[in-house]
Amino acid sequence: MGSPHVTLCAATALLAAVLGPQGAALAASTSASAAPERPLVRAETCLTRPATPDAGSAPPVRPPEPVPLTRDQPPTSAEEPGPTGPPLAERVLPLRHPWRWLATAVVLVLAAQVVHGLVTNPFYQWDRFAYWFLRPTILDGLLITLEVTALSAVLGLLGGVVLALGRLSRSPVLRAVSWTYIWLLRSTPLIVLLLFLYNFSALYQTLSLGVPFGPAFFTFDESRLATDMAIAVIGLSLNEAAYAAEVVRAGLLSVDQGQHEAAAALGLPRRFQFLRIVLPQALRAIVPGYVNQLIGLVKSTSLVFYVSLLDLFGSVQSLGSTYPGDIVPLLLVATVWYVLLTSLVSIAQFYVERRSSRGALRTLPPTPLQKLRASVRDLRARARKEAAL
């Protein structure tokens, strides 16, 4: 047990901390009356002098002495900053990308091998390719392909807009009919649809317009109306409308609901709301998806050969049957023409997207020519910088 003097000093310090100077004086008088046999101790002495431990108590723990700093050791405290001076000029090294360079090298080697095989393989017969590329038969088939594509794209887009509005209509009948049409046409292969329309005259020899379940006012001979061109355009349009409807519906749903509410609050007619407010904003989402559909439509025209329409692929197929030795160069001719057509559609897509993005982006995306000029400027600036070093 500790000394009474230490206990009284602890009590004195506690009273001094709680009651201030009056507590210290009270503690001093109390200690004097409680222990008359020991000398009086001032309260200030108790507060400042550490207590003397008894023989049985543990010795006090000394705080660690500060380690003196050597001349070579930098200071660690904020009060003693090290010597300051101008920073050393260090060269900033760029981040290494070894895997990117490795992937680039592999791709370049593979591309070189493909080009080498195309050029050196005599089986491709590039001289016959040049002969057939601009033949009148090929160009006539190309014109038919362009005509079928243009008509099917326009009719398919119009049908897709009608079906999309039917899906978004409040009428349950229109929603059900639109959904059923889209579900059925997207589930049917295009070649099956074309062959079904090609043999449609076997099911219905005549078509009529009149009162349902009543007399007919006009009657048409289906075999005369269903030409090869008409069957191809109708079949592609019906198939395209089913896919275009989902693209248009997704674009219309992408417009923020606040735009509809703001247009309705202004009292604008619903037709004006759709044409001037909703549709321009929806085009930013419709154009990329529908242009992909157009690219697929250009390639799908190759199936109209099975309904006896000689488009580009049909012309190539018929020439390949007549000249079996030129089947490979003829297929290359068709491939190159399809690549050119899809490339033109992609270029048109870029400029349509660029125009429709005005007002949504602060800076319009650069055109390919602008990208080329910027690359040339960067190469010149880098060359001048390296020459200056």
C-alpha atoms as one frame of an Amber mdcrd trajectory, in Angstrom:
protein
   0.000   0.000   0.000   1.281   3.464  -0.824   2.305   6.152   1.614  -0.352
   8.437   3.227   1.617  11.383   1.990   1.222  10.159  -1.577  -2.515   9.581
  -1.046  -2.986  13.084   0.389  -1.069  14.586  -2.506  -3.287  12.753  -4.937
  -6.399  14.044  -3.169  -4.951  17.538  -3.108  -4.307  17.410  -6.858  -7.839
  16.165  -7.511  -9.450  18.944  -5.436  -7.216  21.541  -7.056  -8.213  20.346
 -10.497 -11.941  20.395  -9.641 -12.342  23.432  -7.305  -9.348  25.551  -8.278
  -7.256  27.463  -5.673  -9.941  27.140  -2.977  -9.876  23.360  -3.372  -6.096
  23.346  -2.996  -6.277  25.400   0.240  -9.020  23.144   1.626  -6.979  20.063
   0.816  -3.919  21.513   2.551  -5.842  22.272   5.798  -7.432  18.825   5.731
  -4.099  17.096   5.297  -2.631  19.079   8.195  -5.429  18.070  10.580  -5.537
  14.435   9.428  -1.785  13.729   9.803  -0.336  15.932  12.597   2.598  13.608
  13.149   4.026  14.353   9.673   5.321  17.717   8.547   2.954  19.958   6.699
   3.206  19.944   2.980   2.086  22.788   0.833  -0.553  22.044  -1.798   1.654
  23.546  -4.501   4.379  21.084  -3.542   1.972  18.163  -3.888   0.901  19.386
  -7.274   4.403  19.780  -8.627   6.616  17.273  -6.777   6.276  13.617  -7.782
   5.399  11.241  -5.014   8.192   9.244  -3.408   7.495   5.545  -3.920   7.617
   3.165  -0.991  10.012   0.310  -0.735   7.445  -2.181  -2.003   6.083  -0.106
  -4.849   7.306  -0.336  -8.461   9.881   2.220  -9.546   8.638   4.992 -11.822
   9.031   4.506 -15.546  11.434   6.944 -17.104  10.505   8.447 -20.459  12.875
   7.497 -23.292  15.648   9.937 -23.864  15.654  11.665 -27.268  18.157  10.223
 -29.710  20.466  12.930 -31.037  20.381  13.376 -34.784  23.541  12.806 -36.722
  24.722  15.004 -39.513  23.673  12.551 -42.221  20.265  11.740 -40.708  17.385
  13.906 -42.006  15.121  15.579 -39.456  11.804  13.886 -38.760   9.866  16.635
 -36.995   8.006  19.473 -38.611   9.847  22.032 -36.470  13.233  21.169 -37.965
  12.825  21.053 -41.732  15.667  19.788 -43.854  17.686  21.892 -46.226  15.613
  23.169 -49.132  16.851  23.635 -52.649  15.735  23.545 -56.275  14.213  20.151
 -57.306  16.357  17.966 -59.481  15.343  17.838 -63.144  14.045  14.303 -63.740
  12.905  12.845 -67.045   9.340  11.489 -67.025   9.311   8.038 -68.607   6.154
   6.956 -70.448   4.183   3.963 -69.235   5.208   0.722 -70.897   2.616  -1.374
 -72.754   4.357  -4.616 -73.722   1.167  -6.635 -74.220  -0.290  -3.983 -76.492
   2.815  -4.058 -78.663   2.749  -7.861 -78.708  -0.926  -7.950 -79.783  -0.212
  -5.345 -82.473   2.688  -7.390 -83.816   0.572 -10.562 -83.936  -2.267  -8.782
 -85.766   0.145  -7.254 -88.297   1.762 -10.622 -88.985  -1.633 -12.266 -89.520
  -2.781  -9.427 -91.797   0.432  -9.695 -93.828  -0.109 -13.438 -94.237  -3.699
 -12.896 -95.432  -2.642 -10.259 -97.962   0.237 -12.435 -99.153  -2.131 -15.361
 -99.669  -4.624 -13.229-101.587  -1.948 -11.842-103.896   0.163 -14.919-104.553
  -2.517 -17.646-104.717  -3.253 -18.214-108.427  -6.582 -19.868-107.634  -8.189
 -16.454-107.019  -7.666 -15.509-110.694  -7.490 -11.747-110.232  -7.376 -11.213
-113.989 -10.814 -12.847-114.314 -11.986 -10.789-111.338 -11.075  -7.592-113.203
 -12.867  -8.922-116.275 -16.156  -9.659-114.515 -16.217  -6.716-112.096 -17.855
  -4.190-114.457 -19.639  -6.517-116.871 -23.173  -5.344-117.859 -24.759  -8.462
-116.360 -23.173  -7.735-112.976 -24.166  -4.064-113.117 -27.781  -4.941-114.009
 -27.954  -7.228-110.998 -26.414  -4.487-108.852 -29.128  -2.034-109.935 -31.834
  -4.538-109.019 -30.207  -5.012-105.609 -30.181  -1.266-105.024 -33.818  -0.926
-106.102 -35.028  -3.759-103.874 -32.997  -2.422-100.939 -34.316   1.136-101.279
 -37.981   0.137-101.584 -37.772  -2.391 -98.765 -35.972   0.048 -96.467 -38.589
   2.784 -96.931 -41.587   0.479 -96.638 -40.030  -1.427 -93.741 -39.339   1.776
 -91.815 -42.891   3.050 -92.346 -44.308  -0.268 -91.239 -41.971  -0.291 -88.237
 -43.163   3.152 -87.145 -46.812   2.042 -87.379 -46.100  -1.138 -85.430 -44.099
   0.759 -82.782 -46.956   3.216 -82.277 -49.326   0.256 -82.023 -47.139  -1.308
 -79.326 -47.207   1.981 -77.401 -50.924   2.560 -77.951 -53.452   2.497 -75.104
 -55.725   0.232 -77.125 -55.286  -3.397 -76.053 -56.338  -4.591 -79.518 -53.625
  -2.559 -81.279 -51.030  -3.655 -78.745 -51.980  -7.326 -79.147 -52.015  -7.225
 -82.972 -48.689  -5.379 -83.152 -47.038  -7.739 -80.692 -48.357 -10.800 -82.541
 -47.091  -9.526 -85.900 -43.628  -8.766 -84.529 -43.431 -12.101 -82.718 -44.538
 -14.091 -85.784 -42.358 -12.351 -88.389 -39.235 -12.379 -86.222 -39.734 -16.095
 -85.644 -40.032 -16.944 -89.355 -36.856 -17.261 -91.488 -36.725 -14.837 -94.376
 -36.231 -17.536 -96.990 -39.373 -19.326 -95.740 -41.361 -16.084 -95.964 -40.168
 -15.428 -99.526 -40.980 -18.950-100.674 -44.392 -18.740 -99.008 -45.183 -15.505
-100.854 -43.859 -16.974-104.088 -46.411 -19.795-103.814 -49.182 -17.550-102.480
 -51.169 -17.883-105.711 -51.696 -21.559-104.949 -53.666 -20.536-101.840 -55.535
 -17.502-103.189 -55.981 -17.133-106.941 -57.839 -13.813-106.616 -57.769 -10.926
-104.160 -60.771  -8.674-103.555 -61.731  -5.491-101.725 -65.224  -5.048-100.334
 -67.409  -5.540 -97.284 -66.092  -8.203 -94.911 -68.180 -11.358 -95.265 -70.162
  -9.502 -97.932 -69.974  -8.442-101.579 -66.615  -7.573-103.213 -66.188  -4.244
-104.992 -62.804  -4.878-106.682 -61.213  -8.175-107.661 -57.580  -8.692-108.671
 -55.772 -11.612-110.248 -52.984 -12.485-107.807 -50.797 -14.117-110.448 -50.617
 -10.883-112.454 -49.863  -8.642-109.492 -47.329 -10.916-107.803 -44.305 -10.305
-110.015 -40.831 -11.336-108.932 -39.969  -7.770-107.936 -43.206  -7.334-106.000
 -42.732 -10.603-104.105 -39.149  -9.674-103.192 -40.052  -6.160-102.026 -43.120
  -7.295-100.057 -41.278 -10.145 -98.378 -38.282  -8.027 -97.371 -40.537  -5.166
 -96.228 -42.664  -7.402 -94.032 -39.588  -8.910 -92.435 -37.854  -5.540 -92.042
 -40.911  -3.903 -90.458 -40.897  -6.418 -87.602 -37.295  -5.594 -86.655 -37.618
  -1.854 -87.347 -40.618  -1.686 -84.998 -38.487  -2.698 -82.011 -35.745  -0.250
 -82.990 -38.233   2.624 -83.276 -40.010   1.661 -80.054 -36.720   1.575 -78.144
 -35.820   5.017 -79.528 -39.174   6.486 -78.503 -38.875   5.038 -75.010 -35.392
   6.543 -74.650 -36.853  10.073 -74.613 -37.146  11.348 -71.060 -40.664  11.375
 -69.643 -40.201  14.992 -68.604 -40.093  15.988 -72.278 -43.571  14.524 -72.801
 -44.883  16.233 -69.677 -43.367  19.597 -70.654 -44.871  19.381 -74.147 -48.274
  18.479 -72.697 -48.048  21.322 -70.168 -47.491  23.782 -73.022 -50.735  22.630
 -74.610 -49.113  21.435 -77.840 -51.090  19.059 -80.067 -50.048  15.411 -79.877
 -48.973  15.371 -83.539 -46.771  18.419 -82.959 -45.337  16.848 -79.807 -44.356
  13.716 -81.705 -42.901  15.389 -84.810 -41.097  18.333 -83.209 -40.143  17.211
 -79.701 -40.145  13.427 -79.329 -38.982  12.238 -82.758 -35.870  14.476 -83.087
 -34.603  13.254 -79.716 -35.489   9.643 -80.471 -33.556   9.725 -83.758 -30.271
   9.717 -81.827 -31.143   6.221 -80.602 -33.000   5.038 -83.712 -30.385   5.825
 -86.363 -27.558   3.502 -85.221 -29.861   0.533 -84.723 -31.761   1.006 -87.966
 -28.620   1.497 -90.036 -27.461  -1.887 -88.766 -30.770  -3.214 -90.045 -30.079
  -1.591 -93.419 -26.710  -3.310 -93.640 -28.417  -6.607 -92.916 -31.082  -5.754
 -95.501 -28.446  -5.178 -98.203 -27.066  -8.657 -97.581 -30.541 -10.186 -97.283
 -31.341  -9.168-100.847 -29.160 -12.088-101.939 -32.084 -14.384-100.998 -34.396
 -12.946-103.671 -32.547 -15.176-106.134 -34.762 -18.014-104.836 -37.881 -16.203
-106.086 -36.408 -15.974-109.612 -35.167 -12.378-109.317 -31.683 -11.902-110.740
 -30.102  -9.427-108.370 -26.337  -9.164-107.812 -26.016 -12.585-106.228 -28.453
 -14.100-108.725 -26.399 -12.775-111.637 -23.206 -14.144-110.128 -24.872 -17.507
-109.502 -26.159 -17.789-113.053 -22.778 -16.783-114.518 -21.066 -19.301-112.249
 -23.300 -22.038-113.672 -22.372 -20.987-117.194 -18.636 -20.522-116.456 -17.784
 -23.039-113.709 -14.084 -22.228-113.963 -14.722 -18.629-112.865 -16.839 -19.373
-109.807 -14.212 -18.054-107.353 -13.558 -14.705-109.099 -17.326 -14.260-109.530
 -17.872 -14.785-105.806 -15.096 -12.256-105.144 -16.890  -9.783-107.429 -20.110
 -10.170-105.420 -18.182  -9.852-102.137 -16.446  -6.640-103.163 -19.698  -5.059
-104.351 -21.481  -5.943-101.107 -18.571  -4.508 -99.116 -18.764  -1.274-101.103
 -22.528  -0.982-100.568 -22.323  -1.572 -96.820 -19.411   0.881 -96.567 -21.498
   3.585 -98.230 -24.330   2.894 -95.778 -21.873   3.145 -92.860 -20.575   6.498
 -94.124 -24.134   7.809 -94.411 -24.782   6.536 -90.866 -21.822   8.512 -89.504
 -22.975  11.819 -90.972 -26.619  11.280 -89.997 -25.570  10.499 -86.409 -23.285
  13.537 -86.406 -26.140  15.781 -87.514 -28.674  14.326 -85.074 -26.240  14.745
 -82.150 -26.236  18.532 -82.470 -27.540  20.046 -79.257 -26.742  16.895 -77.260
 -22.926  17.096 -77.437 -20.734  20.110 -76.737 -18.302  19.082 -79.467 -19.336
  17.165 -82.556 -17.264  14.067 -83.378 -14.582  14.793 -85.993 -15.010  13.570
 -89.530 -12.494  11.095 -91.033 -10.833  13.954 -92.923 -10.494  15.967 -89.716
  -9.011  12.927 -87.943  -6.480  12.535 -90.762  -5.454  16.188 -90.549  -5.088
  15.963 -86.768  -2.898  12.861 -87.102  -0.660  14.619 -89.618  -0.315  17.627
 -87.329   0.603  15.385 -84.381   3.252  13.589 -86.436   4.777  16.892 -87.548
   4.817  18.261 -84.002   6.453  15.082 -82.705   9.078  15.194 -85.462   9.922
  18.840 -84.672  10.179  18.024 -80.962  12.552  15.139 -81.556  14.640  17.229
 -83.934  14.940  19.967 -81.302  16.225  17.436 -78.748
